Amino acid sequence: MAVPKRKHSNSRTGKRRSHDQIRGKQLSPCPNCGQMNPQHVVCPKCGYYMGRMVVEPQE
């Protein structure tokens, strides 16, 4: 069974984990109303998705 011979240093572990941070959501303006929403999601303000009315907007 493979077992590490030596402990990895904290800096080496940190270097490996440097790209694991959580990033913010990609927001884009709705082409219909201009509200900033996550991409590929129905706009909660106007109910449009890809140029068509998908759901009735919530008031």
C-alpha positions as CSV (number, residue, x, y, z in Angstrom):
1,M,0.0,0.0,0.0
2,A,1.4,3.4,-0.9
3,V,2.0,5.6,2.1
4,P,3.6,9.1,2.1
5,K,7.2,9.0,3.4
6,R,7.1,12.6,4.6
7,K,4.5,15.1,5.7
8,H,3.6,17.8,3.1
9,S,4.5,21.3,4.3
10,N,1.8,23.9,5.0
11,S,3.0,26.0,2.1
12,R,2.8,23.1,-0.3
13,T,-0.7,22.3,0.8
14,G,-1.7,26.0,0.5
15,K,-0.3,26.1,-3.0
16,R,-2.4,23.2,-4.1
17,R,-5.5,24.7,-2.5
18,S,-5.0,28.2,-3.9
19,H,-7.4,27.5,-6.8
20,D,-10.2,26.0,-4.6
21,Q,-11.7,29.2,-3.4
22,I,-15.4,30.0,-4.0
23,R,-16.0,32.5,-6.8
24,G,-18.9,34.8,-7.2
25,K,-21.8,34.0,-9.6
26,Q,-21.6,35.2,-13.1
27,L,-24.3,37.9,-13.4
28,S,-25.6,39.3,-16.7
29,P,-28.3,41.9,-17.4
30,C,-31.7,40.6,-18.5
31,P,-32.2,41.7,-22.1
32,N,-35.9,42.4,-21.4
33,C,-35.8,44.4,-18.2
34,G,-32.1,45.0,-17.4
35,Q,-32.1,43.3,-14.0
36,M,-28.8,41.5,-13.1
37,N,-29.4,37.7,-12.8
38,P,-27.3,34.6,-12.9
39,Q,-26.8,33.3,-16.5
40,H,-29.2,30.6,-17.8
41,V,-31.8,31.4,-15.2
42,V,-35.4,32.7,-15.7
43,C,-35.5,36.4,-14.7
44,P,-37.6,36.7,-11.5
45,K,-38.6,40.3,-12.2
46,C,-40.1,39.9,-15.7
47,G,-40.3,36.1,-16.1
48,Y,-38.5,36.0,-19.5
49,Y,-35.9,33.4,-20.5
50,M,-34.2,33.4,-24.0
51,G,-36.6,36.0,-25.4
52,R,-39.9,34.4,-24.3
53,M,-42.2,34.6,-21.4
54,V,-41.7,31.4,-19.4
55,V,-43.4,32.2,-16.0
56,E,-45.6,34.9,-14.7
57,P,-43.6,37.6,-12.9
58,Q,-44.0,37.7,-9.1
59,E,-45.1,41.0,-7.6
